[in-house]
Amino acid sequence: MTSLNDTALPALADKLPIPTYDRSAVRTGIVHFGVGGFHRSHEAMFIDRLLNLGNSQDWGICGVGVLPSDMHMRDVLKDQDGLYTLVLKSPEGGEEARIIGSITEYLYAPDNPSTVIGKLADPATRIVSLSVTEGGYSINDATGEFEPRALDILHDLKPNTVPYSVFGLITAALAQRREQGTAPFTVMSCDNIQGNGNIARKALVSFARLKDADLAAWIDDNVAFPNSMVDRITPVTTDADRASVTDNYGVQDAWPVVAEPFEQWVLEDSFTTGRPRFEDVGVQIVDDVEPYELMKLRLLNASHQVMSYLGYLSGYRYVHEVCSDPLFTDFILGFMESEATPTLRPVPGIDLDAYRHELIRRFSNPAIKDTLARQMVDASERIPKFVLPVVREQLDLGGPVEQAALVVAAWARFLDGTDEQGQEIEIVDRRLGELRTAVSAATEDPAAFLGQTGIFGDLGTNPRFVSAYLHARETLQQSGARGAVQSLIAQTSPVRRTS
């Protein structure tokens, strides 16, 4: 058994593909905040491909962590010289693995914030990329305005403080670059948010304005914020994944990444000081990302929410379990076809019917073992971004909203804290206190849950949506999650199954 690090690479070359480039010659061109499983299965993998082509040595990645939970990633990547194993598992049971080497540095900001600022201010850094989750931008979903709530951001907004947050560190570095006459880097969001580049701009410029209005204007005028659509299902790494890498490849890797074979990255060609030749390794470079972005957010990401609460209440714990049940498959397809798809723009080069059915095939992959629990973390950020925009557009179009209303009602039922088998639910949501207050208020006012304007905006006063929600809530109480799904399917046109 071989411990993964630079010195071990030659011994591993006959077992699985390893970097073919000289990692010691790679220079940092990208600083990435939020080095987790998705970043390592996606952006870092694409950069590794470029480096293997031999003509992109200026685009190595320096990862940065800001949260206490990032300390473990710091320690693992330090021990492994930034290397890790990427394992792709297909629905048919096959797998392929390779060692990824594109992360050549890692900095944990609380160790030394000035070092991170220095790395960001270095003229060699030309892209700062982000995967900081949907809630990491502090944008109020109902108003679209910057609304700082996180303690690290509130700390950084105080005068004369050493920054700790992502936006505090980036703002400090951009201030240095402006002072030294260095062109600003591009800020490239890789998060699942509609208009993620626009949201990143809104958050950063708003934060900077609260610190220095002139700096904020300079950032707004000079920094590029490309929009993008990113896609690869990447579940949380388990001990079984670690053991499998050791057994199959003889590699002791403390934090491998397991993902599906499917990959997609659609990226707006808007960069301040150049970019890698992403198009050489399968990235779609386009002028307008929005059609692809809406397709993914409202079909894939929304479907994760559609299946999760109803599936969990019914006793399922994994995505592939839900999507192996024809009843739930019909429900998910029905939502995609009748509620989500009518809100989309034409998507160049995409057959939407084939895309929807391909999603079901991907969701049904038993090798991935993606948990419903992962998809429900911070639901108060995900549902407003993935499901409620569909509701709003359908209300404007006069289209159906009953399936989305059932999803919202199931979420409220889920927040009771036990499933239909009486098993306790562990809920992870930064708004959990206020969510449960709203659930409790429903004993007096059945529609109280929709009164959370920070989540639902004015939907709580829309008669058609409120009526659909109350009907769904009553059906859940009387028939349970599975019965509610059956009842709703019976009221709608049959959906062709994938089997």
C-alpha positions as CSV (number, residue, x, y, z in Angstrom):
1,M,0.0,0.0,0.0
2,T,1.4,3.4,-1.0
3,S,0.7,6.7,0.8
4,L,-0.3,9.3,-1.8
5,N,2.3,12.1,-2.3
6,D,4.7,13.4,-4.9
7,T,7.4,10.8,-4.2
8,A,4.9,8.0,-4.6
9,L,3.8,9.0,-8.1
10,P,6.3,6.9,-10.1
11,A,5.3,3.8,-8.2
12,L,1.6,4.4,-8.9
13,A,2.0,4.9,-12.7
14,D,1.4,1.3,-13.6
15,K,-1.8,1.2,-11.5
16,L,-3.7,4.3,-12.6
17,P,-3.1,7.5,-14.6
18,I,-0.9,10.1,-12.8
19,P,0.0,13.7,-13.8
20,T,2.3,13.7,-16.8
21,Y,3.5,17.3,-16.1
22,D,6.2,18.5,-13.8
23,R,4.2,19.8,-10.8
24,S,7.2,21.7,-9.5
25,A,7.2,23.8,-12.7
26,V,3.5,24.7,-12.4
27,R,2.8,28.3,-11.3
28,T,-0.3,29.5,-9.5
29,G,-2.8,31.4,-11.7
30,I,-6.0,30.5,-10.0
31,V,-6.9,30.9,-6.3
32,H,-10.0,28.9,-5.3
33,F,-12.1,29.5,-2.2
34,G,-14.1,26.4,-1.1
35,V,-12.0,23.3,-1.9
36,G,-14.5,20.5,-1.4
37,G,-15.5,17.4,-3.3
38,F,-17.2,19.3,-6.1
39,H,-14.3,21.6,-6.9
40,R,-12.0,18.7,-7.0
41,S,-14.2,16.6,-9.3
42,H,-14.9,19.6,-11.6
43,E,-12.7,22.7,-12.0
44,A,-9.5,21.1,-10.6
45,M,-10.1,18.1,-12.9
46,F,-10.4,20.4,-15.9
47,I,-7.3,22.3,-15.0
48,D,-5.4,18.9,-14.5
49,R,-6.4,18.0,-18.1
50,L,-5.0,21.3,-19.4
51,L,-1.8,20.8,-17.5
52,N,-1.5,17.3,-19.0
53,L,-1.6,18.8,-22.4
54,G,1.6,20.6,-21.6
55,N,0.8,24.2,-22.5
56,S,-0.9,25.7,-19.4
57,Q,1.8,25.7,-16.7
58,D,0.7,29.2,-15.5
59,W,-2.7,28.0,-14.3
60,G,-2.1,25.9,-11.2
61,I,-4.5,26.2,-8.4
62,C,-4.0,27.5,-4.9
63,G,-6.8,26.4,-2.7
64,V,-8.0,28.6,0.2
65,G,-10.1,27.6,3.2
66,V,-11.8,30.0,5.6
67,L,-14.0,27.9,7.8
68,P,-13.0,25.7,10.8
69,S,-14.2,22.7,8.8
70,D,-11.5,23.5,6.2
71,M,-8.7,22.6,8.6
72,H,-9.0,18.9,7.8
73,M,-8.6,19.7,4.0
74,R,-5.6,21.8,4.8
75,D,-4.0,18.9,6.7
76,V,-4.8,16.2,4.1
77,L,-3.6,18.2,1.2
78,K,-0.4,19.2,3.0
79,D,0.3,15.5,3.7
80,Q,-0.5,14.5,0.1
81,D,1.2,17.4,-1.6
82,G,-2.2,18.5,-3.0
83,L,-2.7,15.2,-4.7
84,Y,-5.9,13.2,-4.6
85,T,-7.7,10.3,-6.4
86,L,-10.7,11.0,-8.6
87,V,-12.9,8.0,-9.1
88,L,-15.7,8.0,-11.6
89,K,-18.5,5.4,-11.2
90,S,-20.9,4.6,-14.0
91,P,-24.5,3.4,-13.6
92,E,-23.5,0.1,-15.2
93,G,-21.0,-0.6,-12.4
94,G,-17.7,0.3,-14.1
95,E,-15.2,2.8,-12.7
96,E,-12.1,4.6,-13.7
97,A,-9.7,6.5,-11.5
98,R,-6.8,8.9,-11.9
99,I,-4.6,11.1,-9.7
100,I,-5.2,14.8,-10.0
101,G,-2.3,17.2,-9.4
102,S,-3.6,20.7,-10.3
103,I,-3.9,21.9,-6.7
104,T,-0.3,22.8,-6.0
105,E,-0.8,25.0,-2.9
106,Y,-3.3,25.3,-0.1
107,L,-3.7,28.1,2.4
108,Y,-5.9,28.2,5.5
109,A,-6.8,31.8,5.9
110,P,-7.1,31.8,9.8
111,D,-3.5,30.6,10.0
112,N,-2.3,33.8,8.3
113,P,-4.8,36.1,6.5
114,S,-2.0,38.3,5.2
115,T,-0.5,35.4,3.3
116,V,-3.8,34.8,1.5
117,I,-4.1,38.5,0.7
118,G,-0.6,38.5,-0.7
119,K,-1.4,35.5,-2.9
120,L,-4.5,37.2,-4.2
121,A,-2.6,40.4,-4.8
122,D,0.2,38.7,-6.7
123,P,0.0,39.7,-10.4
124,A,0.4,36.0,-11.3
125,T,-3.1,35.4,-9.8
126,R,-5.5,36.1,-12.7
127,I,-8.6,34.2,-11.6
128,V,-10.2,33.8,-8.2
129,S,-12.9,31.1,-8.3
130,L,-15.5,30.3,-5.8
131,S,-17.6,27.4,-4.6
132,V,-18.9,28.7,-1.4
133,T,-22.4,27.3,-1.5
134,E,-25.7,29.0,-2.4
135,G,-25.8,30.8,1.0
136,G,-22.3,32.0,0.9
137,Y,-23.1,35.2,-0.9
138,S,-25.4,36.8,1.7
139,I,-27.9,37.9,-1.0
140,N,-31.5,38.0,0.2
141,D,-33.5,35.8,-2.2
142,A,-36.7,37.9,-1.8
143,T,-35.1,41.3,-2.4
144,G,-32.0,40.5,-4.4
145,E,-30.0,42.7,-2.1
146,F,-26.8,42.1,-0.1
147,E,-27.7,41.3,3.5
148,P,-24.7,40.3,5.6
149,R,-25.6,37.8,8.3
150,A,-22.6,35.6,8.7
151,L,-20.4,36.5,11.7
152,D,-17.2,36.5,9.6
153,I,-18.6,39.1,7.2
154,L,-20.0,41.2,10.0
155,H,-16.5,41.1,11.6
156,D,-14.9,42.2,8.4
157,L,-17.2,45.1,7.9
158,K,-15.9,46.7,11.1
159,P,-13.1,49.4,10.6
160,N,-9.5,48.4,10.8
161,T,-10.0,44.6,11.1
162,V,-8.0,41.8,9.7
163,P,-10.3,40.1,7.2
164,Y,-11.4,36.5,7.6
165,S,-14.3,36.1,5.2
166,V,-14.1,35.3,1.5
167,F,-15.3,38.8,0.5
168,G,-13.2,40.5,3.1
169,L,-10.0,38.8,1.8
170,I,-10.8,39.4,-1.9
171,T,-11.7,43.1,-1.2
172,A,-8.4,43.7,0.7
173,A,-6.4,42.1,-2.1
174,L,-8.2,44.1,-4.8
175,A,-7.4,47.3,-2.8
176,Q,-3.7,46.3,-2.9
177,R,-3.8,45.6,-6.6
178,R,-5.4,49.0,-7.3
179,E,-2.8,50.7,-5.1
180,Q,0.1,49.0,-6.8
181,G,-1.3,49.5,-10.3
182,T,-1.9,45.8,-11.0
183,A,-4.8,44.7,-13.1
184,P,-7.6,43.1,-11.2
185,F,-8.2,39.3,-11.3
186,T,-11.4,37.8,-12.6
187,V,-13.9,36.5,-10.0
188,M,-15.4,33.3,-11.3
189,S,-18.3,31.7,-9.4
190,C,-18.8,28.0,-9.7
191,D,-21.9,27.8,-7.4
192,N,-25.3,26.6,-8.4
193,I,-27.0,30.0,-8.5
194,Q,-28.9,31.6,-11.4
195,G,-26.6,34.4,-12.7
196,N,-23.8,33.3,-10.4
197,G,-21.4,35.8,-11.8
198,N,-24.0,38.6,-11.4
199,I,-24.6,37.4,-7.8
200,A,-20.8,37.4,-7.1
201,R,-20.6,40.9,-8.4
202,K,-23.5,42.1,-6.3
203,A,-22.1,40.6,-3.2
204,L,-18.5,41.7,-3.6
205,V,-19.3,45.3,-4.8
206,S,-21.9,45.7,-2.0
207,F,-19.4,44.5,0.6
208,A,-16.7,46.7,-0.7
209,R,-19.1,49.7,-0.8
210,L,-19.6,49.3,3.0
211,K,-15.8,49.5,3.4
212,D,-14.7,52.0,0.7
213,A,-17.1,53.5,-1.9
214,D,-14.3,54.4,-4.3
215,L,-12.9,50.9,-4.2
216,A,-16.3,49.5,-4.8
217,A,-16.8,51.6,-7.9
218,W,-13.3,50.5,-9.2
219,I,-14.2,46.9,-8.7
220,D,-17.6,47.3,-10.5
221,D,-15.9,49.0,-13.4
222,N,-12.8,46.8,-13.8
223,V,-13.4,43.2,-12.5
224,A,-15.0,40.6,-14.7
225,F,-17.5,38.2,-13.2
226,P,-18.4,35.5,-15.8
227,N,-21.5,33.5,-15.3
228,S,-21.3,29.8,-15.5
229,M,-23.2,26.5,-15.4
230,V,-21.5,23.7,-13.6
231,D,-22.7,20.1,-13.4
232,R,-21.3,16.8,-11.9
233,I,-23.0,14.9,-9.1
234,T,-20.3,14.5,-6.4
235,P,-21.5,12.9,-3.1
236,V,-19.6,13.2,0.2
237,T,-16.6,11.0,0.5
238,T,-17.1,8.0,2.8
239,D,-14.8,5.6,4.6
240,A,-16.0,3.0,2.2
241,D,-14.7,5.2,-0.7
242,R,-11.3,5.4,1.0
243,A,-11.2,1.7,1.5
244,S,-12.2,1.0,-2.1
245,V,-9.4,3.2,-3.4
246,T,-6.9,1.4,-1.2
247,D,-8.2,-2.1,-2.3
248,N,-8.5,-1.4,-6.0
249,Y,-5.5,0.8,-6.6
250,G,-3.1,0.3,-3.7
251,V,-3.3,4.0,-2.8
252,Q,-3.8,5.3,0.7
253,D,-5.7,8.5,0.1
254,A,-7.2,10.2,3.1
255,W,-9.7,12.2,0.9
256,P,-10.4,10.8,-2.5
257,V,-13.3,12.1,-4.6
258,V,-16.0,9.9,-6.1
259,A,-18.3,11.3,-8.8
260,E,-20.4,10.3,-11.8
261,P,-18.8,10.2,-15.3
262,F,-21.1,13.0,-16.6
263,E,-19.5,16.4,-16.6
264,Q,-20.6,19.8,-18.0
265,W,-19.3,23.3,-17.6
266,V,-20.7,26.2,-19.7
267,L,-18.8,29.4,-19.2
268,E,-19.2,33.0,-20.3
269,D,-16.2,34.3,-22.1
270,S,-15.6,37.3,-19.9
271,F,-12.2,37.5,-18.2
272,T,-10.2,40.5,-17.0
273,T,-6.6,39.3,-17.6
274,G,-6.9,36.2,-19.7
275,R,-8.0,32.6,-19.0
276,P,-6.9,29.0,-19.7
277,R,-7.9,27.4,-22.9
278,F,-10.8,25.7,-21.3
279,E,-12.4,24.8,-24.6
280,D,-9.5,22.4,-25.3
281,V,-10.7,20.1,-22.5
282,G,-14.4,20.1,-23.0
283,V,-15.7,23.3,-21.4
284,Q,-18.4,25.1,-23.5
285,I,-17.4,28.8,-23.9
286,V,-20.4,30.8,-24.8
287,D,-21.6,34.4,-25.0
288,D,-24.8,33.7,-23.0
289,V,-24.9,31.1,-20.3
290,E,-28.5,31.8,-19.1
291,P,-30.3,29.2,-21.2
292,Y,-28.0,26.4,-20.0
293,E,-28.0,27.7,-16.5
294,L,-31.8,27.8,-16.2
295,M,-32.0,24.3,-17.7
296,K,-29.7,22.9,-15.1
297,L,-31.0,24.8,-12.1
298,R,-34.7,24.2,-12.8
299,L,-34.4,20.6,-14.0
300,L,-31.5,19.0,-12.1
301,N,-31.2,21.1,-9.0
302,A,-34.9,21.7,-8.6
303,S,-35.5,17.9,-9.0
304,H,-33.1,17.2,-6.1
305,Q,-35.5,19.3,-4.0
306,V,-38.6,17.7,-5.5
307,M,-37.4,14.2,-4.6
308,S,-35.7,14.8,-1.3
309,Y,-38.4,15.7,1.3
310,L,-41.1,13.4,-0.1
311,G,-38.6,10.6,-0.5
312,Y,-37.1,11.1,2.9
313,L,-40.5,11.2,4.6
314,S,-41.3,7.9,2.8
315,G,-38.3,6.2,4.2
316,Y,-35.7,6.6,1.4
317,R,-32.2,7.8,2.2
318,Y,-30.4,7.7,-1.1
319,V,-31.1,9.4,-4.4
320,H,-30.9,6.2,-6.4
321,E,-33.5,4.6,-4.1
322,V,-36.1,7.3,-4.9
323,C,-35.3,7.2,-8.6
324,S,-35.7,3.4,-8.7
325,D,-39.3,3.8,-7.6
326,P,-41.6,4.3,-10.6
327,L,-44.0,6.4,-8.6
328,F,-41.4,9.0,-7.7
329,T,-39.8,8.8,-11.1
330,D,-43.1,9.7,-12.7
331,F,-43.5,12.6,-10.2
332,I,-40.1,14.0,-10.8
333,L,-40.5,13.8,-14.6
334,G,-44.0,15.3,-14.3
335,F,-42.5,18.3,-12.4
336,M,-39.8,18.7,-15.0
337,E,-42.1,18.5,-18.0
338,S,-45.2,20.4,-16.8
339,E,-43.9,22.9,-14.4
340,A,-40.1,23.5,-14.9
341,T,-39.7,23.2,-18.7
342,P,-42.3,25.8,-19.7
343,T,-40.2,28.4,-17.8
344,L,-37.0,27.7,-19.8
345,R,-35.6,29.5,-22.9
346,P,-34.5,27.5,-25.9
347,V,-31.2,25.8,-25.1
348,P,-28.9,25.7,-28.2
349,G,-27.8,22.1,-29.0
350,I,-29.9,20.5,-26.2
351,D,-32.8,18.0,-26.6
352,L,-34.7,18.8,-23.4
353,D,-36.7,15.6,-23.5
354,A,-33.5,13.6,-23.7
355,Y,-31.9,15.7,-21.1
356,R,-34.7,15.1,-18.6
357,H,-34.5,11.3,-19.1
358,E,-30.8,11.4,-18.9
359,L,-31.2,13.1,-15.5
360,I,-33.3,10.2,-14.2
361,R,-30.6,7.8,-15.4
362,R,-28.0,9.8,-13.6
363,F,-30.0,10.1,-10.4
364,S,-30.6,6.3,-10.5
365,N,-26.8,5.5,-10.4
366,P,-26.5,3.1,-7.4
367,A,-22.7,3.3,-7.5
368,I,-22.7,7.0,-6.5
369,K,-24.7,6.5,-3.3
370,D,-25.7,10.2,-3.2
371,T,-27.7,10.9,0.0
372,L,-30.9,12.8,0.2
373,A,-29.5,14.5,3.3
374,R,-26.7,16.2,1.3
375,Q,-29.3,17.7,-1.0
376,M,-31.3,19.1,1.9
377,V,-28.6,21.0,3.7
378,D,-29.6,24.7,3.9
379,A,-32.9,24.1,2.1
380,S,-33.9,27.6,3.0
381,E,-31.2,28.7,0.5
382,R,-31.8,26.0,-2.1
383,I,-35.6,26.0,-2.5
384,P,-35.8,29.8,-3.1
385,K,-33.1,29.5,-5.8
386,F,-34.2,26.3,-7.5
387,V,-38.0,25.8,-7.0
388,L,-39.6,29.1,-6.2
389,P,-38.5,30.8,-9.5
390,V,-40.4,28.1,-11.3
391,V,-43.4,28.8,-9.2
392,R,-43.3,32.6,-9.9
393,E,-42.9,32.1,-13.6
394,Q,-45.7,29.5,-13.8
395,L,-48.0,31.9,-11.9
396,D,-47.3,34.6,-14.4
397,L,-47.9,32.1,-17.2
398,G,-51.1,30.7,-15.7
399,G,-49.4,27.3,-15.6
400,P,-49.6,24.6,-12.9
401,V,-47.8,24.9,-9.6
402,E,-49.3,21.9,-7.7
403,Q,-46.2,19.8,-7.7
404,A,-44.0,22.6,-6.5
405,A,-46.6,23.4,-3.8
406,L,-46.5,19.7,-2.6
407,V,-42.7,20.0,-2.4
408,V,-42.9,23.1,-0.2
409,A,-45.5,21.4,2.0
410,A,-43.3,18.3,2.3
411,W,-40.4,20.6,3.4
412,A,-42.6,22.1,6.1
413,R,-43.6,18.6,7.2
414,F,-39.9,17.5,7.1
415,L,-39.1,20.3,9.5
416,D,-41.3,18.7,12.2
417,G,-38.2,16.6,12.8
418,T,-39.4,13.0,12.3
419,D,-40.2,11.0,9.2
420,E,-43.4,8.9,8.7
421,Q,-41.7,5.9,10.4
422,G,-41.1,8.0,13.5
423,Q,-37.3,8.2,12.9
424,E,-35.7,11.5,14.1
425,I,-34.4,13.7,11.3
426,E,-31.1,15.6,11.6
427,I,-31.8,18.9,9.9
428,V,-28.9,21.2,8.9
429,D,-30.1,24.7,8.0
430,R,-28.7,28.1,9.0
431,R,-32.3,29.4,9.4
432,L,-33.5,26.4,11.4
433,G,-34.8,28.4,14.4
434,E,-37.0,30.7,12.4
435,L,-38.2,27.8,10.1
436,R,-39.4,25.8,13.1
437,T,-41.1,28.9,14.5
438,A,-43.0,29.2,11.3
439,V,-43.9,25.5,11.4
440,S,-45.2,25.9,14.9
441,A,-47.3,28.8,13.9
442,A,-49.2,26.6,11.4
443,T,-51.2,25.2,14.3
444,E,-53.1,28.5,14.4
445,D,-52.6,29.5,10.7
446,P,-52.1,26.7,8.2
447,A,-50.5,29.0,5.8
448,A,-48.1,30.5,8.3
449,F,-45.1,28.8,6.8
450,L,-45.5,30.8,3.6
451,G,-45.4,34.0,5.6
452,Q,-41.6,34.0,5.8
453,T,-41.0,36.8,3.3
454,G,-37.2,36.4,3.5
455,I,-37.8,33.0,1.8
456,F,-41.1,33.2,-0.1
457,G,-41.3,37.0,-0.8
458,D,-44.9,37.7,-1.8
459,L,-45.8,34.1,-2.7
460,G,-47.4,33.9,0.7
461,T,-50.1,36.3,-0.5
462,N,-50.7,34.8,-3.9
463,P,-54.1,33.1,-3.6
464,R,-53.4,30.4,-6.2
465,F,-50.2,29.3,-4.6
466,V,-51.5,29.5,-1.1
467,S,-54.5,27.4,-2.1
468,A,-52.2,24.8,-3.8
469,Y,-50.0,24.7,-0.7
470,L,-52.9,24.3,1.7
471,H,-54.4,21.4,-0.4
472,A,-51.0,19.7,-0.5
473,R,-50.5,20.2,3.2
474,E,-53.9,18.6,4.0
475,T,-53.2,15.7,1.6
476,L,-49.9,15.0,3.3
477,Q,-51.6,15.0,6.7
478,Q,-54.3,12.6,5.5
479,S,-52.4,10.3,3.2
480,G,-48.6,10.7,3.9
481,A,-45.9,11.5,1.4
482,R,-46.4,8.5,-0.9
483,G,-50.2,8.9,-0.9
484,A,-49.9,12.6,-1.7
485,V,-47.7,11.9,-4.7
486,Q,-50.1,9.2,-5.9
487,S,-53.0,11.6,-5.5
488,L,-51.4,14.3,-7.4
489,I,-50.2,12.1,-10.3
490,A,-53.8,10.8,-10.6
491,Q,-54.9,14.4,-11.2
492,T,-52.4,15.1,-13.9
493,S,-51.7,13.6,-17.3
494,P,-49.7,10.3,-17.3
495,V,-45.9,10.7,-17.7
496,R,-44.0,8.2,-19.8
497,R,-41.7,6.3,-17.5
498,T,-38.0,5.7,-18.2
499,S,-38.2,1.9,-17.9
